[in-house]
Amino acid sequence: MTGTPHIAKGEEYIVFYSGGPYDGQVDRRISTDGSWDASITVSVEIDGDNSLLVYGSPAAREVGGQLQVTYTWDSADSEAVADPDDRDEL
């Protein structure tokens, strides 16, 4: 397929998260205005601590008639997340 993928208002698209704590996760979203989100902010709880993670730079493609949008973790705009190797240190 060439050109920009299309989505109509009310249609579902698949979200793939790349990088950060949500790496490899998949979600489904509904287009509210005939486009996909420019960025997504998700809340994650790691060892009892909540952090807001920002995923942006969407890259969209159509596969089998379904829109798929990959979002990449923006560590600079996200709240700090403890490194798994440092979580139990005092």
Biopython code that builds the backbone (N, CA, C, O; Angstrom):
import numpy as np
from Bio.PDB.StructureBuilder import StructureBuilder

atoms = [
    (1, "MET", "N", (0.838, -1.175, 0.000)),
    (1, "MET", "CA", (0.000, 0.000, 0.000)),
    (1, "MET", "C", (0.882, 1.236, 0.000)),
    (1, "MET", "O", (1.904, 1.268, 0.685)),
    (2, "THR", "N", (0.499, 2.249, -0.757)),
    (2, "THR", "CA", (1.234, 3.496, -0.776)),
    (2, "THR", "C", (0.362, 4.596, -0.199)),
    (2, "THR", "O", (-0.860, 4.462, -0.131)),
    (3, "GLY", "N", (0.998, 5.683, 0.217)),
    (3, "GLY", "CA", (0.253, 6.799, 0.771)),
    (3, "GLY", "C", (-0.019, 6.623, 2.247)),
    (3, "GLY", "O", (0.457, 5.680, 2.878)),
    (4, "THR", "N", (-0.798, 7.552, 2.790)),
    (4, "THR", "CA", (-1.119, 7.553, 4.205)),
    (4, "THR", "C", (-2.324, 6.666, 4.482)),
    (4, "THR", "O", (-3.335, 6.766, 3.787)),
    (5, "PRO", "N", (-2.235, 5.798, 5.486)),
    (5, "PRO", "CA", (-3.396, 4.968, 5.837)),
    (5, "PRO", "C", (-4.564, 5.849, 6.264)),
    (5, "PRO", "O", (-4.364, 6.970, 6.732)),
    (6, "HIS", "N", (-5.764, 5.349, 6.104)),
    (6, "HIS", "CA", (-6.983, 6.099, 6.412)),
    (6, "HIS", "C", (-7.751, 5.403, 7.524)),
    (6, "HIS", "O", (-7.771, 4.175, 7.610)),
    (7, "ILE", "N", (-8.379, 6.202, 8.370)),
    (7, "ILE", "CA", (-9.291, 5.681, 9.382)),
    (7, "ILE", "C", (-10.457, 6.656, 9.498)),
    (7, "ILE", "O", (-10.267, 7.872, 9.462)),
    (8, "ALA", "N", (-11.641, 6.123, 9.634)),
    (8, "ALA", "CA", (-12.829, 6.956, 9.773)),
    (8, "ALA", "C", (-13.189, 7.119, 11.252)),
    (8, "ALA", "O", (-12.840, 6.283, 12.085)),
    (9, "LYS", "N", (-13.874, 8.181, 11.553)),
    (9, "LYS", "CA", (-14.354, 8.422, 12.913)),
    (9, "LYS", "C", (-15.164, 7.218, 13.385)),
    (9, "LYS", "O", (-16.049, 6.739, 12.675)),
    (10, "GLY", "N", (-14.856, 6.736, 14.580)),
    (10, "GLY", "CA", (-15.572, 5.595, 15.154)),
    (10, "GLY", "C", (-14.963, 4.243, 14.848)),
    (10, "GLY", "O", (-15.384, 3.235, 15.417)),
    (11, "GLU", "N", (-13.973, 4.198, 13.953)),
    (11, "GLU", "CA", (-13.316, 2.932, 13.633)),
    (11, "GLU", "C", (-12.237, 2.606, 14.665)),
    (11, "GLU", "O", (-11.663, 3.497, 15.290)),
    (12, "GLU", "N", (-11.977, 1.314, 14.824)),
    (12, "GLU", "CA", (-10.985, 0.837, 15.769)),
    (12, "GLU", "C", (-9.624, 0.717, 15.093)),
    (12, "GLU", "O", (-9.533, 0.375, 13.914)),
    (13, "TYR", "N", (-8.574, 1.001, 15.848)),
    (13, "TYR", "CA", (-7.225, 0.740, 15.360)),
    (13, "TYR", "C", (-6.427, 0.061, 16.460)),
    (13, "TYR", "O", (-6.757, 0.163, 17.641)),
    (14, "ILE", "N", (-5.367, -0.636, 16.052)),
    (14, "ILE", "CA", (-4.526, -1.392, 16.969)),
    (14, "ILE", "C", (-3.291, -0.572, 17.294)),
    (14, "ILE", "O", (-2.666, 0.003, 16.403)),
    (15, "VAL", "N", (-2.938, -0.520, 18.585)),
    (15, "VAL", "CA", (-1.780, 0.213, 19.063)),
    (15, "VAL", "C", (-0.705, -0.778, 19.502)),
    (15, "VAL", "O", (-0.985, -1.724, 20.239)),
    (16, "PHE", "N", (0.515, -0.556, 19.047)),
    (16, "PHE", "CA", (1.681, -1.322, 19.489)),
    (16, "PHE", "C", (2.594, -0.350, 20.233)),
    (16, "PHE", "O", (2.880, 0.740, 19.738)),
    (17, "TYR", "N", (3.052, -0.748, 21.425)),
    (17, "TYR", "CA", (3.969, 0.076, 22.218)),
    (17, "TYR", "C", (5.389, -0.433, 22.012)),
    (17, "TYR", "O", (5.646, -1.635, 22.073)),
    (18, "SER", "N", (6.307, 0.497, 21.769)),
    (18, "SER", "CA", (7.705, 0.145, 21.541)),
    (18, "SER", "C", (8.584, 0.880, 22.550)),
    (18, "SER", "O", (8.554, 2.107, 22.640)),
    (19, "GLY", "N", (9.366, 0.112, 23.307)),
    (19, "GLY", "CA", (10.270, 0.692, 24.281)),
    (19, "GLY", "C", (9.616, 0.914, 25.634)),
    (19, "GLY", "O", (8.392, 0.885, 25.762)),
    (20, "GLY", "N", (10.447, 1.136, 26.634)),
    (20, "GLY", "CA", (9.954, 1.414, 27.975)),
    (20, "GLY", "C", (9.224, 0.246, 28.605)),
    (20, "GLY", "O", (9.242, -0.862, 28.069)),
    (21, "PRO", "N", (8.577, 0.485, 29.745)),
    (21, "PRO", "CA", (7.888, -0.581, 30.469)),
    (21, "PRO", "C", (6.721, -1.218, 29.711)),
    (21, "PRO", "O", (6.348, -2.351, 30.017)),
    (22, "TYR", "N", (6.141, -0.528, 28.741)),
    (22, "TYR", "CA", (5.021, -1.079, 27.967)),
    (22, "TYR", "C", (5.486, -1.785, 26.690)),
    (22, "TYR", "O", (4.654, -2.214, 25.889)),
    (23, "ASP", "N", (6.781, -1.910, 26.491)),
    (23, "ASP", "CA", (7.323, -2.504, 25.274)),
    (23, "ASP", "C", (6.665, -3.843, 24.964)),
    (23, "ASP", "O", (6.627, -4.737, 25.810)),
    (24, "GLY", "N", (6.151, -3.973, 23.757)),
    (24, "GLY", "CA", (5.534, -5.220, 23.328)),
    (24, "GLY", "C", (4.060, -5.345, 23.651)),
    (24, "GLY", "O", (3.415, -6.296, 23.210)),
    (25, "GLN", "N", (3.503, -4.398, 24.417)),
    (25, "GLN", "CA", (2.084, -4.445, 24.748)),
    (25, "GLN", "C", (1.263, -4.003, 23.535)),
    (25, "GLN", "O", (1.733, -3.251, 22.682)),
    (26, "VAL", "N", (0.036, -4.488, 23.488)),
    (26, "VAL", "CA", (-0.876, -4.161, 22.398)),
    (26, "VAL", "C", (-2.169, -3.651, 23.012)),
    (26, "VAL", "O", (-2.592, -4.123, 24.067)),
    (27, "ASP", "N", (-2.792, -2.688, 22.350)),
    (27, "ASP", "CA", (-4.034, -2.086, 22.819)),
    (27, "ASP", "C", (-4.919, -1.824, 21.609)),
    (27, "ASP", "O", (-4.458, -1.853, 20.468)),
    (28, "ARG", "N", (-6.174, -1.572, 21.869)),
    (28, "ARG", "CA", (-7.102, -1.179, 20.800)),
    (28, "ARG", "C", (-7.711, 0.153, 21.193)),
    (28, "ARG", "O", (-8.058, 0.368, 22.355)),
    (29, "ARG", "N", (-7.840, 1.049, 20.222)),
    (29, "ARG", "CA", (-8.411, 2.370, 20.472)),
    (29, "ARG", "C", (-9.438, 2.669, 19.390)),
    (29, "ARG", "O", (-9.437, 2.055, 18.323)),
    (30, "ILE", "N", (-10.299, 3.608, 19.681)),
    (30, "ILE", "CA", (-11.318, 4.052, 18.732)),
    (30, "ILE", "C", (-10.976, 5.470, 18.290)),
    (30, "ILE", "O", (-10.672, 6.327, 19.119)),
    (31, "SER", "N", (-11.025, 5.712, 16.998)),
    (31, "SER", "CA", (-10.784, 7.047, 16.482)),
    (31, "SER", "C", (-11.999, 7.923, 16.792)),
    (31, "SER", "O", (-13.127, 7.588, 16.429)),
    (32, "THR", "N", (-11.757, 9.034, 17.459)),
    (32, "THR", "CA", (-12.856, 9.940, 17.808)),
    (32, "THR", "C", (-13.043, 11.054, 16.787)),
    (32, "THR", "O", (-14.053, 11.758, 16.797)),
    (33, "ASP", "N", (-12.043, 11.207, 15.892)),
    (33, "ASP", "CA", (-12.133, 12.314, 14.941)),
    (33, "ASP", "C", (-11.637, 11.967, 13.531)),
    (33, "ASP", "O", (-11.403, 12.864, 12.721)),
    (34, "GLY", "N", (-11.479, 10.690, 13.237)),
    (34, "GLY", "CA", (-11.010, 10.295, 11.913)),
    (34, "GLY", "C", (-9.500, 10.289, 11.782)),
    (34, "GLY", "O", (-8.968, 10.306, 10.672)),
    (35, "SER", "N", (-8.803, 10.264, 12.922)),
    (35, "SER", "CA", (-7.344, 10.156, 12.906)),
    (35, "SER", "C", (-6.919, 9.350, 14.117)),
    (35, "SER", "O", (-7.745, 9.012, 14.965)),
    (36, "TRP", "N", (-5.625, 9.039, 14.202)),
    (36, "TRP", "CA", (-5.106, 8.359, 15.389)),
    (36, "TRP", "C", (-4.451, 9.412, 16.276)),
    (36, "TRP", "O", (-4.139, 10.516, 15.832)),
    (37, "ASP", "N", (-4.252, 9.044, 17.539)),
    (37, "ASP", "CA", (-3.668, 9.965, 18.514)),
    (37, "ASP", "C", (-2.227, 10.303, 18.160)),
    (37, "ASP", "O", (-1.483, 9.454, 17.672)),
    (38, "ALA", "N", (-1.838, 11.560, 18.411)),
    (38, "ALA", "CA", (-0.463, 11.990, 18.176)),
    (38, "ALA", "C", (0.468, 11.418, 19.243)),
    (38, "ALA", "O", (1.646, 11.177, 18.979)),
    (39, "SER", "N", (-0.062, 11.200, 20.447)),
    (39, "SER", "CA", (0.694, 10.570, 21.525)),
    (39, "SER", "C", (-0.304, 9.935, 22.487)),
    (39, "SER", "O", (-1.486, 10.277, 22.495)),
    (40, "ILE", "N", (0.194, 9.008, 23.293)),
    (40, "ILE", "CA", (-0.627, 8.319, 24.283)),
    (40, "ILE", "C", (0.117, 8.368, 25.610)),
    (40, "ILE", "O", (1.315, 8.090, 25.669)),
    (41, "THR", "N", (-0.601, 8.725, 26.680)),
    (41, "THR", "CA", (-0.033, 8.694, 28.020)),
    (41, "THR", "C", (-0.683, 7.550, 28.777)),
    (41, "THR", "O", (-1.908, 7.478, 28.872)),
    (42, "VAL", "N", (0.131, 6.663, 29.313)),
    (42, "VAL", "CA", (-0.377, 5.511, 30.057)),
    (42, "VAL", "C", (0.159, 5.553, 31.480)),
    (42, "VAL", "O", (1.267, 6.030, 31.725)),
    (43, "SER", "N", (-0.631, 5.054, 32.404)),
    (43, "SER", "CA", (-0.229, 4.958, 33.802)),
    (43, "SER", "C", (0.215, 3.532, 34.067)),
    (43, "SER", "O", (-0.477, 2.575, 33.717)),
    (44, "VAL", "N", (1.376, 3.402, 34.688)),
    (44, "VAL", "CA", (1.913, 2.081, 34.984)),
    (44, "VAL", "C", (2.292, 2.030, 36.458)),
    (44, "VAL", "O", (2.820, 2.995, 37.010)),
    (45, "GLU", "N", (2.013, 0.885, 37.087)),
    (45, "GLU", "CA", (2.406, 0.681, 38.478)),
    (45, "GLU", "C", (3.500, -0.366, 38.522)),
    (45, "GLU", "O", (3.318, -1.494, 38.064)),
    (46, "ILE", "N", (4.628, 0.015, 39.072)),
    (46, "ILE", "CA", (5.766, -0.894, 39.206)),
    (46, "ILE", "C", (6.167, -0.900, 40.670)),
    (46, "ILE", "O", (6.574, 0.127, 41.214)),
    (47, "ASP", "N", (6.053, -2.051, 41.303)),
    (47, "ASP", "CA", (6.394, -2.201, 42.723)),
    (47, "ASP", "C", (5.702, -1.163, 43.595)),
    (47, "ASP", "O", (6.311, -0.627, 44.521)),
    (48, "GLY", "N", (4.437, -0.874, 43.308)),
    (48, "GLY", "CA", (3.656, 0.048, 44.115)),
    (48, "GLY", "C", (3.823, 1.515, 43.768)),
    (48, "GLY", "O", (3.130, 2.356, 44.340)),
    (49, "ASP", "N", (4.704, 1.845, 42.864)),
    (49, "ASP", "CA", (4.912, 3.230, 42.442)),
    (49, "ASP", "C", (4.236, 3.458, 41.093)),
    (49, "ASP", "O", (4.430, 2.685, 40.155)),
    (50, "ASN", "N", (3.438, 4.527, 41.002)),
    (50, "ASN", "CA", (2.777, 4.873, 39.749)),
    (50, "ASN", "C", (3.617, 5.866, 38.960)),
    (50, "ASN", "O", (4.214, 6.779, 39.530)),
    (51, "SER", "N", (3.660, 5.685, 37.658)),
    (51, "SER", "CA", (4.357, 6.602, 36.763)),
    (51, "SER", "C", (3.511, 6.803, 35.523)),
    (51, "SER", "O", (2.811, 5.892, 35.081)),
    (52, "LEU", "N", (3.579, 8.006, 34.964)),
    (52, "LEU", "CA", (2.914, 8.288, 33.692)),
    (52, "LEU", "C", (3.955, 8.206, 32.586)),
    (52, "LEU", "O", (4.985, 8.879, 32.624)),
    (53, "LEU", "N", (3.662, 7.370, 31.607)),
    (53, "LEU", "CA", (4.575, 7.158, 30.484)),
    (53, "LEU", "C", (3.984, 7.768, 29.227)),
    (53, "LEU", "O", (2.795, 7.612, 28.951)),
    (54, "VAL", "N", (4.809, 8.456, 28.475)),
    (54, "VAL", "CA", (4.372, 9.072, 27.227)),
    (54, "VAL", "C", (4.940, 8.280, 26.060)),
    (54, "VAL", "O", (6.140, 8.012, 25.999)),
    (55, "TYR", "N", (4.073, 7.914, 25.149)),
    (55, "TYR", "CA", (4.461, 7.234, 23.913)),
    (55, "TYR", "C", (4.022, 8.117, 22.750)),
    (55, "TYR", "O", (2.859, 8.514, 22.681)),
    (56, "GLY", "N", (4.929, 8.424, 21.848)),
    (56, "GLY", "CA", (4.621, 9.309, 20.729)),
    (56, "GLY", "C", (5.227, 8.807, 19.441)),
    (56, "GLY", "O", (5.469, 7.612, 19.272)),
    (57, "SER", "N", (5.470, 9.743, 18.529)),
    (57, "SER", "CA", (6.049, 9.444, 17.213)),
    (57, "SER", "C", (5.316, 8.296, 16.524)),
    (57, "SER", "O", (5.937, 7.303, 16.143)),
    (58, "PRO", "N", (3.999, 8.425, 16.361)),
    (58, "PRO", "CA", (3.251, 7.312, 15.768)),
    (58, "PRO", "C", (3.673, 7.009, 14.331)),
    (58, "PRO", "O", (3.908, 7.908, 13.523)),
    (59, "ALA", "N", (3.759, 5.728, 14.048)),
    (59, "ALA", "CA", (4.027, 5.242, 12.695)),
    (59, "ALA", "C", (2.873, 4.314, 12.333)),
    (59, "ALA", "O", (2.700, 3.259, 12.944)),
    (60, "ALA", "N", (2.087, 4.711, 11.337)),
    (60, "ALA", "CA", (0.874, 3.971, 10.986)),
    (60, "ALA", "C", (1.036, 3.203, 9.688)),
    (60, "ALA", "O", (1.719, 3.626, 8.755)),
    (61, "ARG", "N", (0.369, 2.043, 9.674)),
    (61, "ARG", "CA", (0.326, 1.250, 8.449)),
    (61, "ARG", "C", (-0.958, 0.436, 8.467)),
    (61, "ARG", "O", (-1.528, 0.171, 9.526)),
    (62, "GLU", "N", (-1.399, 0.049, 7.299)),
    (62, "GLU", "CA", (-2.605, -0.767, 7.182)),
    (62, "GLU", "C", (-2.197, -2.191, 6.822)),
    (62, "GLU", "O", (-1.451, -2.415, 5.868)),
    (63, "VAL", "N", (-2.694, -3.141, 7.594)),
    (63, "VAL", "CA", (-2.401, -4.550, 7.366)),
    (63, "VAL", "C", (-3.723, -5.297, 7.334)),
    (63, "VAL", "O", (-4.451, -5.310, 8.327)),
    (64, "GLY", "N", (-4.039, -5.914, 6.214)),
    (64, "GLY", "CA", (-5.271, -6.687, 6.094)),
    (64, "GLY", "C", (-6.520, -5.870, 6.358)),
    (64, "GLY", "O", (-7.494, -6.386, 6.904)),
    (65, "GLY", "N", (-6.504, -4.607, 5.979)),
    (65, "GLY", "CA", (-7.662, -3.748, 6.176)),
    (65, "GLY", "C", (-7.781, -3.177, 7.581)),
    (65, "GLY", "O", (-8.755, -2.484, 7.873)),
    (66, "GLN", "N", (-6.813, -3.446, 8.468)),
    (66, "GLN", "CA", (-6.825, -2.954, 9.848)),
    (66, "GLN", "C", (-5.675, -1.971, 10.044)),
    (66, "GLN", "O", (-4.531, -2.273, 9.705)),
    (67, "LEU", "N", (-5.979, -0.795, 10.593)),
    (67, "LEU", "CA", (-4.942, 0.185, 10.870)),
    (67, "LEU", "C", (-4.156, -0.236, 12.098)),
    (67, "LEU", "O", (-4.733, -0.580, 13.130)),
    (68, "GLN", "N", (-2.829, -0.206, 11.982)),
    (68, "GLN", "CA", (-1.930, -0.512, 13.094)),
    (68, "GLN", "C", (-1.006, 0.688, 13.285)),
    (68, "GLN", "O", (-0.377, 1.158, 12.337)),
    (69, "VAL", "N", (-0.933, 1.180, 14.535)),
    (69, "VAL", "CA", (-0.114, 2.346, 14.829)),
    (69, "VAL", "C", (0.884, 1.969, 15.920)),
    (69, "VAL", "O", (0.494, 1.507, 16.992)),
    (70, "THR", "N", (2.160, 2.165, 15.646)),
    (70, "THR", "CA", (3.213, 1.893, 16.618)),
    (70, "THR", "C", (3.648, 3.203, 17.250)),
    (70, "THR", "O", (3.961, 4.171, 16.557)),
    (71, "TYR", "N", (3.662, 3.220, 18.594)),
    (71, "TYR", "CA", (4.081, 4.380, 19.368)),
    (71, "TYR", "C", (5.380, 4.041, 20.089)),
    (71, "TYR", "O", (5.533, 2.937, 20.611)),
    (72, "THR", "N", (6.314, 4.989, 20.116)),
    (72, "THR", "CA", (7.617, 4.787, 20.732)),
    (72, "THR", "C", (7.704, 5.561, 22.043)),
    (72, "THR", "O", (7.263, 6.706, 22.134)),
    (73, "TRP", "N", (8.283, 4.912, 23.062)),
    (73, "TRP", "CA", (8.417, 5.510, 24.388)),
    (73, "TRP", "C", (9.245, 6.784, 24.328)),
    (73, "TRP", "O", (10.336, 6.804, 23.758)),
    (74, "ASP", "N", (8.715, 7.845, 24.921)),
    (74, "ASP", "CA", (9.415, 9.125, 25.014)),
    (74, "ASP", "C", (9.889, 9.271, 26.453)),
    (74, "ASP", "O", (9.175, 9.823, 27.290)),
    (75, "SER", "N", (11.085, 8.781, 26.745)),
    (75, "SER", "CA", (11.586, 8.782, 28.115)),
    (75, "SER", "C", (11.772, 10.198, 28.661)),
    (75, "SER", "O", (11.646, 10.405, 29.868)),
    (76, "ALA", "N", (12.066, 11.170, 27.807)),
    (76, "ALA", "CA", (12.263, 12.546, 28.265)),
    (76, "ALA", "C", (10.967, 13.166, 28.779)),
    (76, "ALA", "O", (11.006, 13.950, 29.727)),
    (77, "ASP", "N", (9.825, 12.838, 28.184)),
    (77, "ASP", "CA", (8.539, 13.393, 28.594)),
    (77, "ASP", "C", (7.816, 12.514, 29.607)),
    (77, "ASP", "O", (6.782, 12.917, 30.140)),
    (78, "SER", "N", (8.335, 11.333, 29.881)),
    (78, "SER", "CA", (7.720, 10.410, 30.829)),
    (78, "SER", "C", (8.267, 10.638, 32.230)),
    (78, "SER", "O", (9.362, 11.173, 32.402)),
    (79, "GLU", "N", (7.491, 10.227, 33.230)),
    (79, "GLU", "CA", (7.989, 10.272, 34.600)),
    (79, "GLU", "C", (9.047, 9.194, 34.765)),
    (79, "GLU", "O", (9.054, 8.191, 34.051)),
    (80, "ALA", "N", (9.931, 9.417, 35.708)),
    (80, "ALA", "CA", (11.021, 8.468, 35.946)),
    (80, "ALA", "C", (10.475, 7.116, 36.391)),
    (80, "ALA", "O", (9.519, 7.039, 37.163)),
    (81, "VAL", "N", (11.089, 6.073, 35.898)),
    (81, "VAL", "CA", (10.746, 4.698, 36.274)),
    (81, "VAL", "C", (12.016, 4.074, 36.828)),
    (81, "VAL", "O", (13.081, 4.165, 36.218)),
    (82, "ALA", "N", (11.898, 3.437, 37.992)),
    (82, "ALA", "CA", (13.067, 2.829, 38.622)),
    (82, "ALA", "C", (13.611, 1.698, 37.763)),
    (82, "ALA", "O", (12.848, 0.903, 37.216)),
    (83, "ASP", "N", (14.913, 1.631, 37.649)),
    (83, "ASP", "CA", (15.564, 0.540, 36.956)),
    (83, "ASP", "C", (15.305, -0.740, 37.736)),
    (83, "ASP", "O", (15.484, -0.749, 38.954)),
    (84, "PRO", "N", (14.890, -1.823, 37.083)),
    (84, "PRO", "CA", (14.594, -3.069, 37.794)),
    (84, "PRO", "C", (15.753, -3.554, 38.669)),
    (84, "PRO", "O", (15.511, -4.190, 39.695)),
    (85, "ASP", "N", (16.993, -3.275, 38.295)),
    (85, "ASP", "CA", (18.151, -3.704, 39.088)),
    (85, "ASP", "C", (18.341, -2.873, 40.353)),
    (85, "ASP", "O", (19.038, -3.296, 41.275)),
    (86, "ASP", "N", (17.715, -1.673, 40.401)),
    (86, "ASP", "CA", (17.898, -0.771, 41.537)),
    (86, "ASP", "C", (16.701, -0.732, 42.493)),
    (86, "ASP", "O", (16.753, -0.012, 43.491)),
    (87, "ARG", "N", (15.646, -1.468, 42.229)),
    (87, "ARG", "CA", (14.405, -1.329, 42.990)),
    (87, "ARG", "C", (14.517, -1.747, 44.452)),
    (87, "ARG", "O", (13.847, -1.150, 45.294)),
    (88, "ASP", "N", (15.317, -2.728, 44.789)),
    (88, "ASP", "CA", (15.361, -3.223, 46.150)),
    (88, "ASP", "C", (16.527, -2.663, 46.962)),
    (88, "ASP", "O", (16.786, -3.119, 48.076)),
    (89, "GLU", "N", (17.217, -1.692, 46.413)),
    (89, "GLU", "CA", (18.338, -1.106, 47.141)),
    (89, "GLU", "C", (17.838, -0.070, 48.126)),
    (89, "GLU", "O", (16.814, 0.573, 47.899)),
    (90, "LEU", "N", (18.565, 0.089, 49.226)),
    (90, "LEU", "CA", (18.233, 1.083, 50.265)),
    (90, "LEU", "C", (19.088, 2.305, 50.112)),
    (90, "LEU", "O", (18.958, 3.251, 50.890)),
]
sb = StructureBuilder()
sb.init_structure("model")
sb.init_model(0)
sb.init_chain("A")
sb.init_seg("    ")
for serial, (resi, resn, name, xyz) in enumerate(atoms, 1):
    if name == "N":
        sb.init_residue(resn, " ", resi, " ")
    sb.init_atom(name, np.array(xyz, "f"), 0.0, 1.0, " ", f" {name:<3s}", serial, name[0])
structure = sb.get_structure()
